[in-house]
Amino acid sequence: MHLNGNALQRATFPTGRLSRRRCHECEGSPLGFGNPLFDQLPPDIKMQVAQQCASEACQTAKFRLQQIRDEFERKCPQVQRLYRDWQSDTQIALSLLAAFYTLVALASVCAALSFLPFVGEWVEAAGTALLVLAFFALLAAYLFWQVISNPARDSFNNAQNALDQILARFRQQASEVVSACSSYCWGDLDEPTCPLAT
């Protein structure tokens, strides 16, 4: 008697369901055997499980899944680096913008003081100088934002989109592993992650 993948899983697990993580944790050998659940199977079912796990379709599906996982892990550091660069550039631009507002505020204070009779002309001159510095700070913030920060953001977004596509391929390939392999040899089907706050 030959059982396809779904029928074999129902035969090995009466409920027809087994969490991926539980199956991964119960692995006792390269094929996931050596655990009480497998030992309780009838000999003919054991043989079919072993044949399915050793089949070309199963091995190929698992090999491709590992390839995609490796690709994801190679791409992740690049995405993290681009994210850090973008955040650093944005902070610099925001600091220049904050300097602009501070200089404008100081210039306003100087302008208000210049109307007082006992204040010298140097206050008015200082206010003018502060306004000039504020103009350059605003110009620097704008140029930095347009020339450095925005391209850094675009580079990060492109890399993140590429990483999302790799993750979508991983999910599709994981479903192929589930279809081609017995649940005893699914292996690690947990999705890889790439935290940005590193």
HUQUIZI-V74631 format. One record per residue. N is the residue number from 1. RES is the residue in three letters. SS is DSSP state (H for helix, E for strand, L for the rest). PSI is psi in whole degrees, -180 to 180 (none if undefined). Layout:
((N RES SS PSI) (N RES SS PSI))
This chain:
((1 MET L 133) (2 HIS L 135) (3 LEU L 136) (4 ASN L 180) (5 GLY H -48) (6 ASN H -42) (7 ALA H -36) (8 LEU H -39) (9 GLN H -37) (10 ARG H -33) (11 ALA H -36) (12 THR H -29) (13 PHE L 107) (14 PRO L -32) (15 THR L -16) (16 GLY L 7) (17 ARG L 143) (18 LEU L 127) (19 SER L 146) (20 ARG H -42) (21 ARG H -40) (22 ARG H -43) (23 CYS H -39) (24 HIS H -39) (25 GLU H -25) (26 CYS L 7) (27 GLU L 132) (28 GLY L -5) (29 SER L 175) (30 PRO L -28) (31 LEU L 1) (32 GLY L 15) (33 PHE L -167) (34 GLY L 27) (35 ASN L 160) (36 PRO H -37) (37 LEU H -43) (38 PHE H -40) (39 ASP H -25) (40 GLN L -6) (41 LEU L 151) (42 PRO L 152) (43 PRO H -40) (44 ASP H -35) (45 ILE H -38) (46 LYS H -44) (47 MET H -42) (48 GLN H -36) (49 VAL H -46) (50 ALA H -42) (51 GLN H -41) (52 GLN H -41) (53 CYS H -31) (54 ALA H -1) (55 SER L 156) (56 GLU H -38) (57 ALA H -43) (58 CYS H -48) (59 GLN H -39) (60 THR H -42) (61 ALA H -42) (62 LYS H -37) (63 PHE H -44) (64 ARG H -36) (65 LEU H -42) (66 GLN H -37) (67 GLN H -43) (68 ILE H -39) (69 ARG H -44) (70 ASP H -40) (71 GLU H -41) (72 PHE H -46) (73 GLU H -28) (74 ARG H -34) (75 LYS H -31) (76 CYS H -48) (77 PRO H -34) (78 GLN H -43) (79 VAL H -43) (80 GLN H -41) (81 ARG H -44) (82 LEU H -36) (83 TYR H -45) (84 ARG H -41) (85 ASP H -44) (86 TRP H -44) (87 GLN H -40) (88 SER H -44) (89 ASP H -39) (90 THR H -39) (91 GLN H -37) (92 ILE H -45) (93 ALA H -42) (94 LEU H -35) (95 SER H -41) (96 LEU H -38) (97 LEU H -38) (98 ALA H -37) (99 ALA H -38) (100 PHE H -49) (101 TYR H -37) (102 THR H -44) (103 LEU H -39) (104 VAL H -41) (105 ALA H -42) (106 LEU H -39) (107 ALA H -36) (108 SER H -39) (109 VAL H -43) (110 CYS H -40) (111 ALA H -39) (112 ALA H -39) (113 LEU H -27) (114 SER L -18) (115 PHE L -11) (116 LEU L 139) (117 PRO L -28) (118 PHE L 4) (119 VAL L 136) (120 GLY L 172) (121 GLU H -18) (122 TRP H -28) (123 VAL H -43) (124 GLU H -39) (125 ALA H -39) (126 ALA H -40) (127 GLY H -40) (128 THR H -43) (129 ALA H -40) (130 LEU H -38) (131 LEU H -38) (132 VAL H -44) (133 LEU H -38) (134 ALA H -39) (135 PHE H -46) (136 PHE H -34) (137 ALA H -41) (138 LEU H -41) (139 LEU H -42) (140 ALA H -40) (141 ALA H -43) (142 TYR H -48) (143 LEU H -42) (144 PHE H -40) (145 TRP H -45) (146 GLN H -40) (147 VAL H -33) (148 ILE H -53) (149 SER H -48) (150 ASN H -45) (151 PRO H -35) (152 ALA H -40) (153 ARG H -43) (154 ASP H -40) (155 SER H -42) (156 PHE H -45) (157 ASN H -41) (158 ASN H -43) (159 ALA H -39) (160 GLN H -40) (161 ASN H -41) (162 ALA H -39) (163 LEU H -38) (164 ASP H -36) (165 GLN H -39) (166 ILE H -42) (167 LEU H -38) (168 ALA H -39) (169 ARG H -36) (170 PHE H -45) (171 ARG H -42) (172 GLN H -42) (173 GLN H -34) (174 ALA H -38) (175 SER H -32) (176 GLU H -35) (177 VAL H -43) (178 VAL H -38) (179 SER H -36) (180 ALA H -22) (181 CYS L 154) (182 SER L 152) (183 SER H -16) (184 TYR H -19) (185 CYS H 28) (186 TRP L -38) (187 GLY L -156) (188 ASP L 111) (189 LEU L 5) (190 ASP L 135) (191 GLU L 138) (192 PRO L 153) (193 THR L 159) (194 CYS L 82) (195 PRO L 135) (196 LEU L -31) (197 ALA L 74) (198 THR L none))
